[in-house]
Amino acid sequence: MDMLIWIGAALTLAGVAGLGWSAVLALRARRAQLPDSDLRARLQRAVTLNLVALFLSVFGLMAVVMGIFLG
């Protein structure tokens, strides 16, 4: 079960890194002074990345908890 904990921790860290990267992308898009339609497109990509990273970190935390309970 130790392997499940380590895999879950790696998934969680990857998810947190993705959350940080989506924040950086959103800040860059807002600072770029783009037209409204281009800004919306870039922010939509950042929101999509944000949701994927959030789900990845949630699944990683679930794996860690399952590894602890089963171990």
PyMOL Python script that loads the backbone (N, CA, C, O; Angstrom):
from pymol import cmd

cmd.read_pdbstr("""\
ATOM      1  N   MET A   1       0.810  -1.197   0.000  1.00  0.00           N
ATOM      2  CA  MET A   1       0.000   0.000   0.000  1.00  0.00           C
ATOM      3  C   MET A   1       0.857   1.267   0.000  1.00  0.00           C
ATOM      4  O   MET A   1       0.365   2.361  -0.275  1.00  0.00           O
ATOM      5  N   ASP A   2       2.142   1.104   0.311  1.00  0.00           N
ATOM      6  CA  ASP A   2       3.019   2.270   0.266  1.00  0.00           C
ATOM      7  C   ASP A   2       3.094   2.857  -1.138  1.00  0.00           C
ATOM      8  O   ASP A   2       3.209   4.070  -1.312  1.00  0.00           O
ATOM      9  N   MET A   3       3.027   1.970  -2.146  1.00  0.00           N
ATOM     10  CA  MET A   3       3.088   2.443  -3.521  1.00  0.00           C
ATOM     11  C   MET A   3       1.879   3.306  -3.860  1.00  0.00           C
ATOM     12  O   MET A   3       2.004   4.300  -4.575  1.00  0.00           O
ATOM     13  N   LEU A   4       0.714   2.932  -3.353  1.00  0.00           N
ATOM     14  CA  LEU A   4      -0.494   3.717  -3.593  1.00  0.00           C
ATOM     15  C   LEU A   4      -0.372   5.109  -2.974  1.00  0.00           C
ATOM     16  O   LEU A   4      -0.827   6.097  -3.551  1.00  0.00           O
ATOM     17  N   ILE A   5       0.238   5.177  -1.811  1.00  0.00           N
ATOM     18  CA  ILE A   5       0.436   6.472  -1.152  1.00  0.00           C
ATOM     19  C   ILE A   5       1.380   7.351  -1.967  1.00  0.00           C
ATOM     20  O   ILE A   5       1.121   8.540  -2.152  1.00  0.00           O
ATOM     21  N   TRP A   6       2.474   6.765  -2.454  1.00  0.00           N
ATOM     22  CA  TRP A   6       3.446   7.552  -3.224  1.00  0.00           C
ATOM     23  C   TRP A   6       2.888   7.989  -4.575  1.00  0.00           C
ATOM     24  O   TRP A   6       3.138   9.107  -5.024  1.00  0.00           O
ATOM     25  N   ILE A   7       2.141   7.111  -5.211  1.00  0.00           N
ATOM     26  CA  ILE A   7       1.510   7.491  -6.487  1.00  0.00           C
ATOM     27  C   ILE A   7       0.487   8.603  -6.253  1.00  0.00           C
ATOM     28  O   ILE A   7       0.409   9.555  -7.030  1.00  0.00           O
ATOM     29  N   GLY A   8      -0.291   8.480  -5.186  1.00  0.00           N
ATOM     30  CA  GLY A   8      -1.259   9.524  -4.862  1.00  0.00           C
ATOM     31  C   GLY A   8      -0.591  10.853  -4.538  1.00  0.00           C
ATOM     32  O   GLY A   8      -1.082  11.916  -4.919  1.00  0.00           O
ATOM     33  N   ALA A   9       0.536  10.783  -3.831  1.00  0.00           N
ATOM     34  CA  ALA A   9       1.259  12.020  -3.512  1.00  0.00           C
ATOM     35  C   ALA A   9       1.800  12.672  -4.781  1.00  0.00           C
ATOM     36  O   ALA A   9       1.775  13.895  -4.911  1.00  0.00           O
ATOM     37  N   ALA A  10       2.287  11.861  -5.714  1.00  0.00           N
ATOM     38  CA  ALA A  10       2.799  12.410  -6.975  1.00  0.00           C
ATOM     39  C   ALA A  10       1.666  13.044  -7.784  1.00  0.00           C
ATOM     40  O   ALA A  10       1.839  14.116  -8.364  1.00  0.00           O
ATOM     41  N   LEU A  11       0.505  12.379  -7.821  1.00  0.00           N
ATOM     42  CA  LEU A  11      -0.640  12.958  -8.533  1.00  0.00           C
ATOM     43  C   LEU A  11      -1.082  14.272  -7.889  1.00  0.00           C
ATOM     44  O   LEU A  11      -1.421  15.230  -8.583  1.00  0.00           O
ATOM     45  N   THR A  12      -1.076  14.304  -6.565  1.00  0.00           N
ATOM     46  CA  THR A  12      -1.472  15.520  -5.863  1.00  0.00           C
ATOM     47  C   THR A  12      -0.512  16.664  -6.163  1.00  0.00           C
ATOM     48  O   THR A  12      -0.940  17.791  -6.412  1.00  0.00           O
ATOM     49  N   LEU A  13       0.784  16.372  -6.138  1.00  0.00           N
ATOM     50  CA  LEU A  13       1.766  17.419  -6.437  1.00  0.00           C
ATOM     51  C   LEU A  13       1.651  17.900  -7.883  1.00  0.00           C
ATOM     52  O   LEU A  13       1.797  19.091  -8.155  1.00  0.00           O
ATOM     53  N   ALA A  14       1.389  16.976  -8.808  1.00  0.00           N
ATOM     54  CA  ALA A  14       1.191  17.377 -10.202  1.00  0.00           C
ATOM     55  C   ALA A  14      -0.056  18.257 -10.335  1.00  0.00           C
ATOM     56  O   ALA A  14      -0.058  19.222 -11.099  1.00  0.00           O
ATOM     57  N   GLY A  15      -1.102  17.924  -9.599  1.00  0.00           N
ATOM     58  CA  GLY A  15      -2.312  18.738  -9.633  1.00  0.00           C
ATOM     59  C   GLY A  15      -2.097  20.131  -9.070  1.00  0.00           C
ATOM     60  O   GLY A  15      -2.603  21.115  -9.610  1.00  0.00           O
ATOM     61  N   VAL A  16      -1.343  20.210  -7.980  1.00  0.00           N
ATOM     62  CA  VAL A  16      -1.059  21.519  -7.383  1.00  0.00           C
ATOM     63  C   VAL A  16      -0.192  22.352  -8.330  1.00  0.00           C
ATOM     64  O   VAL A  16      -0.385  23.561  -8.453  1.00  0.00           O
ATOM     65  N   ALA A  17       0.757  21.702  -8.992  1.00  0.00           N
ATOM     66  CA  ALA A  17       1.574  22.419  -9.978  1.00  0.00           C
ATOM     67  C   ALA A  17       0.707  22.920 -11.133  1.00  0.00           C
ATOM     68  O   ALA A  17       0.906  24.030 -11.627  1.00  0.00           O
ATOM     69  N   GLY A  18      -0.247  22.108 -11.557  1.00  0.00           N
ATOM     70  CA  GLY A  18      -1.164  22.532 -12.611  1.00  0.00           C
ATOM     71  C   GLY A  18      -2.033  23.699 -12.185  1.00  0.00           C
ATOM     72  O   GLY A  18      -2.327  24.584 -12.989  1.00  0.00           O
ATOM     73  N   LEU A  19      -2.446  23.707 -10.925  1.00  0.00           N
ATOM     74  CA  LEU A  19      -3.227  24.846 -10.419  1.00  0.00           C
ATOM     75  C   LEU A  19      -2.400  26.127 -10.447  1.00  0.00           C
ATOM     76  O   LEU A  19      -2.892  27.193 -10.817  1.00  0.00           O
ATOM     77  N   GLY A  20      -1.158  26.004 -10.059  1.00  0.00           N
ATOM     78  CA  GLY A  20      -0.272  27.175 -10.105  1.00  0.00           C
ATOM     79  C   GLY A  20      -0.046  27.656 -11.526  1.00  0.00           C
ATOM     80  O   GLY A  20      -0.048  28.858 -11.791  1.00  0.00           O
ATOM     81  N   TRP A  21       0.149  26.711 -12.441  1.00  0.00           N
ATOM     82  CA  TRP A  21       0.380  27.083 -13.836  1.00  0.00           C
ATOM     83  C   TRP A  21      -0.857  27.744 -14.446  1.00  0.00           C
ATOM     84  O   TRP A  21      -0.732  28.683 -15.232  1.00  0.00           O
ATOM     85  N   SER A  22      -2.041  27.264 -14.091  1.00  0.00           N
ATOM     86  CA  SER A  22      -3.246  27.896 -14.621  1.00  0.00           C
ATOM     87  C   SER A  22      -3.397  29.322 -14.096  1.00  0.00           C
ATOM     88  O   SER A  22      -3.896  30.195 -14.807  1.00  0.00           O
ATOM     89  N   ALA A  23      -2.971  29.560 -12.864  1.00  0.00           N
ATOM     90  CA  ALA A  23      -3.002  30.922 -12.330  1.00  0.00           C
ATOM     91  C   ALA A  23      -2.027  31.817 -13.083  1.00  0.00           C
ATOM     92  O   ALA A  23      -2.340  32.970 -13.379  1.00  0.00           O
ATOM     93  N   VAL A  24      -0.847  31.289 -13.394  1.00  0.00           N
ATOM     94  CA  VAL A  24       0.136  32.063 -14.167  1.00  0.00           C
ATOM     95  C   VAL A  24      -0.412  32.384 -15.551  1.00  0.00           C
ATOM     96  O   VAL A  24      -0.270  33.510 -16.028  1.00  0.00           O
ATOM     97  N   LEU A  25      -1.036  31.410 -16.196  1.00  0.00           N
ATOM     98  CA  LEU A  25      -1.610  31.654 -17.525  1.00  0.00           C
ATOM     99  C   LEU A  25      -2.699  32.717 -17.483  1.00  0.00           C
ATOM    100  O   LEU A  25      -2.786  33.558 -18.378  1.00  0.00           O
ATOM    101  N   ALA A  26      -3.526  32.681 -16.448  1.00  0.00           N
ATOM    102  CA  ALA A  26      -4.591  33.675 -16.332  1.00  0.00           C
ATOM    103  C   ALA A  26      -4.008  35.073 -16.100  1.00  0.00           C
ATOM    104  O   ALA A  26      -4.487  36.049 -16.678  1.00  0.00           O
ATOM    105  N   LEU A  27      -2.993  35.170 -15.268  1.00  0.00           N
ATOM    106  CA  LEU A  27      -2.371  36.473 -15.027  1.00  0.00           C
ATOM    107  C   LEU A  27      -1.700  37.011 -16.281  1.00  0.00           C
ATOM    108  O   LEU A  27      -1.793  38.203 -16.573  1.00  0.00           O
ATOM    109  N   ARG A  28      -1.029  36.145 -17.020  1.00  0.00           N
ATOM    110  CA  ARG A  28      -0.401  36.586 -18.273  1.00  0.00           C
ATOM    111  C   ARG A  28      -1.444  37.062 -19.280  1.00  0.00           C
ATOM    112  O   ARG A  28      -1.229  38.049 -19.985  1.00  0.00           O
ATOM    113  N   ALA A  29      -2.560  36.366 -19.344  1.00  0.00           N
ATOM    114  CA  ALA A  29      -3.607  36.750 -20.289  1.00  0.00           C
ATOM    115  C   ALA A  29      -4.199  38.105 -19.921  1.00  0.00           C
ATOM    116  O   ALA A  29      -4.490  38.920 -20.798  1.00  0.00           O
ATOM    117  N   ARG A  30      -4.376  38.344 -18.634  1.00  0.00           N
ATOM    118  CA  ARG A  30      -4.970  39.625 -18.228  1.00  0.00           C
ATOM    119  C   ARG A  30      -4.005  40.782 -18.443  1.00  0.00           C
ATOM    120  O   ARG A  30      -4.430  41.896 -18.750  1.00  0.00           O
ATOM    121  N   ARG A  31      -2.717  40.530 -18.285  1.00  0.00           N
ATOM    122  CA  ARG A  31      -1.723  41.592 -18.479  1.00  0.00           C
ATOM    123  C   ARG A  31      -1.426  41.875 -19.949  1.00  0.00           C
ATOM    124  O   ARG A  31      -0.823  42.902 -20.260  1.00  0.00           O
ATOM    125  N   ALA A  32      -1.831  40.996 -20.856  1.00  0.00           N
ATOM    126  CA  ALA A  32      -1.484  41.129 -22.267  1.00  0.00           C
ATOM    127  C   ALA A  32      -2.289  42.209 -22.983  1.00  0.00           C
ATOM    128  O   ALA A  32      -1.984  42.542 -24.128  1.00  0.00           O
ATOM    129  N   GLN A  33      -3.311  42.763 -22.331  1.00  0.00           N
ATOM    130  CA  GLN A  33      -4.139  43.813 -22.936  1.00  0.00           C
ATOM    131  C   GLN A  33      -4.698  43.369 -24.293  1.00  0.00           C
ATOM    132  O   GLN A  33      -4.585  44.081 -25.291  1.00  0.00           O
ATOM    133  N   LEU A  34      -5.294  42.194 -24.304  1.00  0.00           N
ATOM    134  CA  LEU A  34      -5.859  41.632 -25.531  1.00  0.00           C
ATOM    135  C   LEU A  34      -7.295  42.098 -25.726  1.00  0.00           C
ATOM    136  O   LEU A  34      -7.942  42.545 -24.779  1.00  0.00           O
ATOM    137  N   PRO A  35      -7.789  41.993 -26.948  1.00  0.00           N
ATOM    138  CA  PRO A  35      -9.220  42.255 -27.172  1.00  0.00           C
ATOM    139  C   PRO A  35     -10.065  41.255 -26.382  1.00  0.00           C
ATOM    140  O   PRO A  35      -9.585  40.197 -25.975  1.00  0.00           O
ATOM    141  N   ASP A  36     -11.305  41.607 -26.180  1.00  0.00           N
ATOM    142  CA  ASP A  36     -12.176  40.814 -25.311  1.00  0.00           C
ATOM    143  C   ASP A  36     -12.299  39.359 -25.761  1.00  0.00           C
ATOM    144  O   ASP A  36     -12.246  38.452 -24.931  1.00  0.00           O
ATOM    145  N   SER A  37     -12.461  39.127 -27.049  1.00  0.00           N
ATOM    146  CA  SER A  37     -12.641  37.750 -27.532  1.00  0.00           C
ATOM    147  C   SER A  37     -11.380  36.910 -27.328  1.00  0.00           C
ATOM    148  O   SER A  37     -11.468  35.740 -26.955  1.00  0.00           O
ATOM    149  N   ASP A  38     -10.215  37.498 -27.569  1.00  0.00           N
ATOM    150  CA  ASP A  38      -8.965  36.755 -27.354  1.00  0.00           C
ATOM    151  C   ASP A  38      -8.732  36.500 -25.870  1.00  0.00           C
ATOM    152  O   ASP A  38      -8.260  35.429 -25.489  1.00  0.00           O
ATOM    153  N   LEU A  39      -9.057  37.469 -25.043  1.00  0.00           N
ATOM    154  CA  LEU A  39      -8.908  37.302 -23.597  1.00  0.00           C
ATOM    155  C   LEU A  39      -9.817  36.182 -23.090  1.00  0.00           C
ATOM    156  O   LEU A  39      -9.402  35.363 -22.270  1.00  0.00           O
ATOM    157  N   ARG A  40     -11.043  36.150 -23.575  1.00  0.00           N
ATOM    158  CA  ARG A  40     -11.972  35.085 -23.168  1.00  0.00           C
ATOM    159  C   ARG A  40     -11.447  33.708 -23.575  1.00  0.00           C
ATOM    160  O   ARG A  40     -11.553  32.752 -22.807  1.00  0.00           O
ATOM    161  N   ALA A  41     -10.882  33.606 -24.774  1.00  0.00           N
ATOM    162  CA  ALA A  41     -10.358  32.317 -25.246  1.00  0.00           C
ATOM    163  C   ALA A  41      -9.199  31.853 -24.370  1.00  0.00           C
ATOM    164  O   ALA A  41      -9.132  30.682 -23.995  1.00  0.00           O
ATOM    165  N   ARG A  42      -8.292  32.761 -24.045  1.00  0.00           N
ATOM    166  CA  ARG A  42      -7.152  32.386 -23.194  1.00  0.00           C
ATOM    167  C   ARG A  42      -7.598  32.030 -21.784  1.00  0.00           C
ATOM    168  O   ARG A  42      -7.101  31.070 -21.196  1.00  0.00           O
ATOM    169  N   LEU A  43      -8.527  32.793 -21.247  1.00  0.00           N
ATOM    170  CA  LEU A  43      -9.006  32.483 -19.902  1.00  0.00           C
ATOM    171  C   LEU A  43      -9.792  31.177 -19.881  1.00  0.00           C
ATOM    172  O   LEU A  43      -9.770  30.464 -18.878  1.00  0.00           O
ATOM    173  N   GLN A  44     -10.484  30.853 -20.970  1.00  0.00           N
ATOM    174  CA  GLN A  44     -11.201  29.580 -21.041  1.00  0.00           C
ATOM    175  C   GLN A  44     -10.217  28.416 -20.990  1.00  0.00           C
ATOM    176  O   GLN A  44     -10.481  27.410 -20.332  1.00  0.00           O
ATOM    177  N   ARG A  45      -9.075  28.546 -21.685  1.00  0.00           N
ATOM    178  CA  ARG A  45      -8.048  27.501 -21.618  1.00  0.00           C
ATOM    179  C   ARG A  45      -7.484  27.387 -20.212  1.00  0.00           C
ATOM    180  O   ARG A  45      -7.216  26.284 -19.737  1.00  0.00           O
ATOM    181  N   ALA A  46      -7.304  28.512 -19.549  1.00  0.00           N
ATOM    182  CA  ALA A  46      -6.783  28.486 -18.178  1.00  0.00           C
ATOM    183  C   ALA A  46      -7.779  27.836 -17.225  1.00  0.00           C
ATOM    184  O   ALA A  46      -7.383  27.109 -16.314  1.00  0.00           O
ATOM    185  N   VAL A  47      -9.059  28.091 -17.427  1.00  0.00           N
ATOM    186  CA  VAL A  47     -10.091  27.479 -16.582  1.00  0.00           C
ATOM    187  C   VAL A  47     -10.137  25.970 -16.816  1.00  0.00           C
ATOM    188  O   VAL A  47     -10.294  25.200 -15.869  1.00  0.00           O
ATOM    189  N   THR A  48     -10.003  25.549 -18.059  1.00  0.00           N
ATOM    190  CA  THR A  48      -9.988  24.120 -18.362  1.00  0.00           C
ATOM    191  C   THR A  48      -8.806  23.439 -17.685  1.00  0.00           C
ATOM    192  O   THR A  48      -8.961  22.381 -17.075  1.00  0.00           O
ATOM    193  N   LEU A  49      -7.637  24.039 -17.790  1.00  0.00           N
ATOM    194  CA  LEU A  49      -6.455  23.491 -17.116  1.00  0.00           C
ATOM    195  C   LEU A  49      -6.658  23.473 -15.608  1.00  0.00           C
ATOM    196  O   LEU A  49      -6.236  22.532 -14.936  1.00  0.00           O
ATOM    197  N   ASN A  50      -7.296  24.497 -15.077  1.00  0.00           N
ATOM    198  CA  ASN A  50      -7.559  24.578 -13.649  1.00  0.00           C
ATOM    199  C   ASN A  50      -8.439  23.408 -13.189  1.00  0.00           C
ATOM    200  O   ASN A  50      -8.152  22.783 -12.169  1.00  0.00           O
ATOM    201  N   LEU A  51      -9.491  23.116 -13.926  1.00  0.00           N
ATOM    202  CA  LEU A  51     -10.383  22.017 -13.554  1.00  0.00           C
ATOM    203  C   LEU A  51      -9.687  20.663 -13.647  1.00  0.00           C
ATOM    204  O   LEU A  51      -9.867  19.814 -12.774  1.00  0.00           O
ATOM    205  N   VAL A  52      -8.899  20.456 -14.693  1.00  0.00           N
ATOM    206  CA  VAL A  52      -8.166  19.192 -14.844  1.00  0.00           C
ATOM    207  C   VAL A  52      -7.180  19.022 -13.693  1.00  0.00           C
ATOM    208  O   VAL A  52      -7.074  17.935 -13.124  1.00  0.00           O
ATOM    209  N   ALA A  53      -6.468  20.076 -13.349  1.00  0.00           N
ATOM    210  CA  ALA A  53      -5.507  20.010 -12.254  1.00  0.00           C
ATOM    211  C   ALA A  53      -6.203  19.771 -10.921  1.00  0.00           C
ATOM    212  O   ALA A  53      -5.688  19.044 -10.071  1.00  0.00           O
ATOM    213  N   LEU A  54      -7.353  20.371 -10.738  1.00  0.00           N
ATOM    214  CA  LEU A  54      -8.106  20.171  -9.498  1.00  0.00           C
ATOM    215  C   LEU A  54      -8.550  18.719  -9.360  1.00  0.00           C
ATOM    216  O   LEU A  54      -8.410  18.125  -8.291  1.00  0.00           O
ATOM    217  N   PHE A  55      -9.084  18.147 -10.432  1.00  0.00           N
ATOM    218  CA  PHE A  55      -9.506  16.750 -10.390  1.00  0.00           C
ATOM    219  C   PHE A  55      -8.315  15.820 -10.178  1.00  0.00           C
ATOM    220  O   PHE A  55      -8.427  14.821  -9.467  1.00  0.00           O
ATOM    221  N   LEU A  56      -7.178  16.142 -10.790  1.00  0.00           N
ATOM    222  CA  LEU A  56      -5.977  15.327 -10.610  1.00  0.00           C
ATOM    223  C   LEU A  56      -5.533  15.333  -9.153  1.00  0.00           C
ATOM    224  O   LEU A  56      -5.186  14.288  -8.603  1.00  0.00           O
ATOM    225  N   SER A  57      -5.543  16.489  -8.537  1.00  0.00           N
ATOM    226  CA  SER A  57      -5.134  16.558  -7.137  1.00  0.00           C
ATOM    227  C   SER A  57      -6.146  15.873  -6.222  1.00  0.00           C
ATOM    228  O   SER A  57      -5.762  15.284  -5.212  1.00  0.00           O
ATOM    229  N   VAL A  58      -7.418  15.942  -6.557  1.00  0.00           N
ATOM    230  CA  VAL A  58      -8.433  15.251  -5.758  1.00  0.00           C
ATOM    231  C   VAL A  58      -8.249  13.736  -5.855  1.00  0.00           C
ATOM    232  O   VAL A  58      -8.313  13.040  -4.842  1.00  0.00           O
ATOM    233  N   PHE A  59      -8.022  13.223  -7.060  1.00  0.00           N
ATOM    234  CA  PHE A  59      -7.795  11.782  -7.210  1.00  0.00           C
ATOM    235  C   PHE A  59      -6.517  11.354  -6.495  1.00  0.00           C
ATOM    236  O   PHE A  59      -6.453  10.264  -5.927  1.00  0.00           O
ATOM    237  N   GLY A  60      -5.506  12.211  -6.525  1.00  0.00           N
ATOM    238  CA  GLY A  60      -4.278  11.894  -5.801  1.00  0.00           C
ATOM    239  C   GLY A  60      -4.500  11.826  -4.303  1.00  0.00           C
ATOM    240  O   GLY A  60      -3.991  10.926  -3.636  1.00  0.00           O
ATOM    241  N   LEU A  61      -5.253  12.767  -3.775  1.00  0.00           N
ATOM    242  CA  LEU A  61      -5.547  12.740  -2.341  1.00  0.00           C
ATOM    243  C   LEU A  61      -6.408  11.541  -1.965  1.00  0.00           C
ATOM    244  O   LEU A  61      -6.240  10.966  -0.889  1.00  0.00           O
ATOM    245  N   MET A  62      -7.330  11.163  -2.848  1.00  0.00           N
ATOM    246  CA  MET A  62      -8.129   9.967  -2.577  1.00  0.00           C
ATOM    247  C   MET A  62      -7.236   8.722  -2.548  1.00  0.00           C
ATOM    248  O   MET A  62      -7.438   7.834  -1.720  1.00  0.00           O
ATOM    249  N   ALA A  63      -6.263   8.657  -3.438  1.00  0.00           N
ATOM    250  CA  ALA A  63      -5.347   7.515  -3.449  1.00  0.00           C
ATOM    251  C   ALA A  63      -4.511   7.478  -2.178  1.00  0.00           C
ATOM    252  O   ALA A  63      -4.271   6.403  -1.630  1.00  0.00           O
ATOM    253  N   VAL A  64      -4.067   8.630  -1.705  1.00  0.00           N
ATOM    254  CA  VAL A  64      -3.303   8.677  -0.458  1.00  0.00           C
ATOM    255  C   VAL A  64      -4.160   8.187   0.705  1.00  0.00           C
ATOM    256  O   VAL A  64      -3.700   7.383   1.516  1.00  0.00           O
ATOM    257  N   VAL A  65      -5.373   8.651   0.793  1.00  0.00           N
ATOM    258  CA  VAL A  65      -6.256   8.237   1.892  1.00  0.00           C
ATOM    259  C   VAL A  65      -6.553   6.740   1.812  1.00  0.00           C
ATOM    260  O   VAL A  65      -6.552   6.054   2.834  1.00  0.00           O
ATOM    261  N   MET A  66      -6.807   6.231   0.607  1.00  0.00           N
ATOM    262  CA  MET A  66      -7.057   4.791   0.471  1.00  0.00           C
ATOM    263  C   MET A  66      -5.817   3.983   0.847  1.00  0.00           C
ATOM    264  O   MET A  66      -5.928   2.931   1.477  1.00  0.00           O
ATOM    265  N   GLY A  67      -4.647   4.469   0.466  1.00  0.00           N
ATOM    266  CA  GLY A  67      -3.426   3.778   0.839  1.00  0.00           C
ATOM    267  C   GLY A  67      -3.210   3.747   2.341  1.00  0.00           C
ATOM    268  O   GLY A  67      -2.722   2.756   2.883  1.00  0.00           O
ATOM    269  N   ILE A  68      -3.568   4.822   3.006  1.00  0.00           N
ATOM    270  CA  ILE A  68      -3.433   4.869   4.467  1.00  0.00           C
ATOM    271  C   ILE A  68      -4.439   3.931   5.117  1.00  0.00           C
ATOM    272  O   ILE A  68      -4.094   3.186   6.035  1.00  0.00           O
ATOM    273  N   PHE A  69      -5.678   3.965   4.646  1.00  0.00           N
ATOM    274  CA  PHE A  69      -6.705   3.084   5.237  1.00  0.00           C
ATOM    275  C   PHE A  69      -6.416   1.617   5.002  1.00  0.00           C
ATOM    276  O   PHE A  69      -6.634   0.790   5.887  1.00  0.00           O
ATOM    277  N   LEU A  70      -5.927   1.286   3.814  1.00  0.00           N
ATOM    278  CA  LEU A  70      -5.684  -0.121   3.484  1.00  0.00           C
ATOM    279  C   LEU A  70      -4.352  -0.627   4.040  1.00  0.00           C
ATOM    280  O   LEU A  70      -4.142  -1.834   4.165  1.00  0.00           O
ATOM    281  N   GLY A  71      -3.462   0.297   4.370  1.00  0.00           N
ATOM    282  CA  GLY A  71      -2.125  -0.090   4.842  1.00  0.00           C
ATOM    283  C   GLY A  71      -2.072  -0.397   6.237  1.00  0.00           C
ATOM    284  O   GLY A  71      -1.008  -0.735   6.755  1.00  0.00           O
TER     285      GLY A  71
END
""", "prot")
cmd.dss("prot")
cmd.show_as("cartoon", "prot")
cmd.util.cbc("prot")
cmd.orient("prot")
